[in-house]
Amino acid sequence: MTSRDNTQTPHRYVLPFTASGDVLCSLRRTVRAELRSWGLSGLADEAELVVTELATNVLKHVGEGSAATLVLESCALGIRVEIHDTSHTVPLLAEAGCTAECGRGLHLLAEMARDWGAIATASGKAVWCELPLATDGACVRIQRAHAVLGEYRELAGPAVVPLLSCPQAREEAATSLISDLLHWLAAQGCDLDDVLDRAQRHYEAELDAAV
């Protein structure tokens, strides 16, 4: 069963799963698809790798068939990835060797994540990490636009702007936002054709610069 908890943040995804070798591929596909729907495809490779390693740790150290939960959540500077399981043993990153639940996944977190940790929970523990957003101009613009569309949907309501869950819905949401911006610019006495032409030129110039 999956869920999106819209009471806490527009971008929070919860997926309970049963630890097994077969579930790893499904988790990777889920992570990539979810981050794409958030406009954060640039973090998909790192997130897939982290989730694979942490889920593998659950399989190895808690056991096949054990209950676990994946949580993805957007935050101001990137995304937070959590894997919850039923073991009360909190892993520690060793300097050398590999003991208890310390493994390659934890060393990977230390290298890739901005921050990471493990906490005890009522039912076991959660291992978490935060992956930073990309800093190149195109990715920043995509992430910023997606955040604006999320806020816009909250203002306009789902009857006006549908959930951003498929390409058609995203196009409709962007079209509605652009239309509102054009109304606002017209009310300010701006030349709409000039604004659109300048926006197109800026977009094409950035594409050329990225080649």
Protein Blocks (a to p, Z undefined) as FASTA:
>chain_A
ZZddfklbmbdcdddddddfklmmmmmmmmmmmmmmnopmmmmmmmmmmmmmmmmmmmmm
noghiacdddddddfklccdddddfbfbdcdddfbdjehjbcfklmmmmmmpmbdcdddd
fklpaddddddddfbfklmmmmmmmmmmmmmmmmnopklmccffbfklmmmmmmmmmmmm
mmmmmmnopafklmmmmmmmmmmmmmmmmZZ
